[in-house]
Amino acid sequence: MAAINRACSSTLVFSNTRELGNNGGASSLIHYNGLRPIDTKRMSKSSSGYCCSTSRRSRPVKAMASSTVSAPKRETDPKKRVVITGMGLVSVFGNDVDTFYETLLSGKSGISLIDRFDASTFSVRFAGQIRDFSSKGYIDGKNDRRLDDCWRYCLVAGKRALEDASLGPEILETMDRTRIGVLVGTGMGGLTAFSSGVESLILKGYKKITPFFIPYSITNMGSALLAIDTGLMGPNYSISTACATANYCFYAAANHIRRGEADIMVAGGTEAAVMATGVGGFIACRALSQRNEEPERASRPWDKGRDGFVMGEGSGVLIMESLEHAQKRGANIIAEYLGGAITCDAHHMTDPRKDGLGVSSCISKSLEDAGVSPEEVNYVNAHATSTLAGDLAEVNAIKMVFKDTSEIKMNGTKASHLGFRLGHLQNTHHEIIHRFGSNPLQNELRNKQVEPKSFERVMRSFERPFNNPLEFWPKSYCRLNDFNGNFVSMIGHGLGAAGGLEAIAVIKAITTNWLHPTINQDNLEEQVTIDTVPNVKKQHEVHVGISNSFGFGGHNSVVVFAPFKP
C-alpha cells in the first residue's frame, strides 16, 4: 500500500466543513450525480467536537490548487519504465481483446434485458449481463461450479493476459515468480456468494452456511486465487475504490515496478454485480437509467436527456512489466504506461464536486507523474457514465487542465450501439409460483413466510442450468412485446472492472489509430465543446491518451498511456 500512500499528499486545503448525506435511509444517497436534490446536513465544529446542523445554508469549502509546475522529462531508466506486454478481458462481447474492440468500433452493444433473476418488478430491467461465458481451459470444473462469477471473470481475464504476454505455465516455471505480483481489485467483491450466504442464514440457520461464504465474498480473493493458480509470489493484494478500482490497481502496480519490488505485475479489475442485490442497490441510490421502454436511448453521455448509467460486468487485466525485463525476455511490447495519479474529492459519498477540483488536480498530477505536458495529450477516455452532474463535472475539470482542446478527442467506452429487435420477457411472482408451486424450495419459502424476490434459488434446484427463461416456461406464462425500431445501448458500467476494460480500449486506440464512437449524441450540453466522437468511429493517431475513472467516496484516478518508443 506504500505505492498508494506515496501519492496521496493533498494539494487541497479545506475548512472544517464537511458535507454528509441526509441520514434517512436511501435518501442519503439521492445526491448521486444531482439526480434528486434534497436537504443536507452539515458538520460544524463545536467545543465538544463535531455536531450536526440541519441548516440548508452551505458554508463554503475552501480549496486551492497546487501551483503550476513544469512537467518533468519522461522516465528514461529501463528499470523504471513500465510497458504493457499483455491484455486479457471478459466482457459482454466475449473474451477476446480484438473482438471486443472491433465490436466497439462497429457501434454494437451487449446490453439486454436481465434474465439472471426476475427483474419484472424492478424499476430498471436491463443491464450489460454476460451470457454464454465459458471458463473452459482456465478453471477446473469443480472450482468453476463453486466460484462467484467475480472470481471466474478475474481468473479467465488474468490467465488470458498472461498468455497474451507469452507467460504461459511452462514459461512461468522457468522464471523467478517472487518477482511477479498480482493486483486485481473489485468494487463489490463476491456479491452473489455474499447474498447467498445471508440467504442461507435467514432461511436455514448458520449451520447451513457454506464454508466458502467468507473466502468467496472478500475482495482480495481475485488476486489470491490467480496467484495460487499460477504460482506468482510477488506483491499481492486488492484495492477497492468503487468504480475507480482498476486504475488504482494500475497506478499501484506500476509503482511496485518503479521501486524495484517486482519485474511484472498482473493488474486490473473485476466485477459481477448484475444480480438482484447489486441492481436493487443501485436503484436505491437512484443512479441508474430507467428508460425501460426505450433502452436504445438509455446511455447518452453529455446529452441533455441523460438520466443515469447502465450496469455492466466483466474483467479487464493488463500485464505491466519493466522495460528492461521485457526486452531481456524478448516480449512483444504493446504500449507504454507513462504514469498516473489518485486523489479524493473529500466532498460527498456519491456526489461529485461541482468545481471539479478533485478531478482536475488528479489529471494534472497524472501528467506530472508521466512527464507529459497538457499539450501532448490528444485523447481522453472519459469516465462519462451518463449522469447529470458527473458528466459535466468531468468535462469542466478536463477544460481546467487542457486550455486548448481543439486537438483532443474524448469518448466514453460505456456507450456504443447495436440495432436489433428483441422480445421483452415479463413474468410476475404469481406466474413463477404457479409454474414451480410443487418445488420443495418454494414450499420452504412459503413455510418460512418469505416472499420470493427472484427465482435464482428456484432455478438452482434444477439439475441443469439455464440462460433463457423461454427454454423452460410455456408461452402461457410469458408475455412477449416486440420493441419497435432498433435496440441501441452500450456495454454498461463495469464498476470495479470499468477502468480495466477502458484501459484496454485506450491501448487498442493507440495501436489501431481508431476511436470508437460515443452514441446518442442528440442534444449535447453547451459546456461540452470537445469532440466526443459522436455516433460514428473516427480515425485518430493517439500521441498520449489518458483514462479517467471515478468512484463513490470521491475516489479519482487517471492513468496515462502512449505508443511505445524505444
Secondary structure as GFF3:
##gff-version 3
##sequence-region A 1 566
A	DSSP	alpha_helix	2	5	.	.	.	ID=ss1
A	DSSP	beta_strand	18	20	.	.	.	ID=ss2
A	DSSP	three_ten_helix	25	29	.	.	.	ID=ss3
A	DSSP	three_ten_helix	32	34	.	.	.	ID=ss4
A	DSSP	beta_strand	41	46	.	.	.	ID=ss5
A	DSSP	beta_strand	49	53	.	.	.	ID=ss6
A	DSSP	beta_strand	82	90	.	.	.	ID=ss7
A	DSSP	alpha_helix	97	106	.	.	.	ID=ss8
A	DSSP	beta_strand	112	113	.	.	.	ID=ss9
A	DSSP	beta_strand	126	127	.	.	.	ID=ss10
A	DSSP	alpha_helix	141	146	.	.	.	ID=ss11
A	DSSP	alpha_helix	149	164	.	.	.	ID=ss12
A	DSSP	alpha_helix	169	172	.	.	.	ID=ss13
A	DSSP	three_ten_helix	177	179	.	.	.	ID=ss14
A	DSSP	beta_strand	180	185	.	.	.	ID=ss15
A	DSSP	alpha_helix	191	204	.	.	.	ID=ss16
A	DSSP	three_ten_helix	206	208	.	.	.	ID=ss17
A	DSSP	alpha_helix	221	230	.	.	.	ID=ss18
A	DSSP	three_ten_helix	242	244	.	.	.	ID=ss19
A	DSSP	alpha_helix	245	258	.	.	.	ID=ss20
A	DSSP	beta_strand	264	271	.	.	.	ID=ss21
A	DSSP	alpha_helix	276	284	.	.	.	ID=ss22
A	DSSP	three_ten_helix	295	297	.	.	.	ID=ss23
A	DSSP	beta_strand	314	322	.	.	.	ID=ss24
A	DSSP	alpha_helix	323	328	.	.	.	ID=ss25
A	DSSP	beta_strand	335	344	.	.	.	ID=ss26
A	DSSP	alpha_helix	357	370	.	.	.	ID=ss27
A	DSSP	three_ten_helix	374	376	.	.	.	ID=ss28
A	DSSP	beta_strand	379	381	.	.	.	ID=ss29
A	DSSP	alpha_helix	388	401	.	.	.	ID=ss30
A	DSSP	beta_strand	409	411	.	.	.	ID=ss31
A	DSSP	beta_strand	423	426	.	.	.	ID=ss32
A	DSSP	alpha_helix	429	436	.	.	.	ID=ss33
A	DSSP	alpha_helix	440	447	.	.	.	ID=ss34
A	DSSP	alpha_helix	456	460	.	.	.	ID=ss35
A	DSSP	three_ten_helix	469	471	.	.	.	ID=ss36
A	DSSP	three_ten_helix	475	477	.	.	.	ID=ss37
A	DSSP	beta_strand	479	482	.	.	.	ID=ss38
A	DSSP	three_ten_helix	495	497	.	.	.	ID=ss39
A	DSSP	alpha_helix	498	512	.	.	.	ID=ss40
A	DSSP	beta_strand	514	515	.	.	.	ID=ss41
A	DSSP	beta_strand	538	539	.	.	.	ID=ss42
A	DSSP	beta_strand	545	551	.	.	.	ID=ss43
A	DSSP	beta_strand	555	562	.	.	.	ID=ss44
###
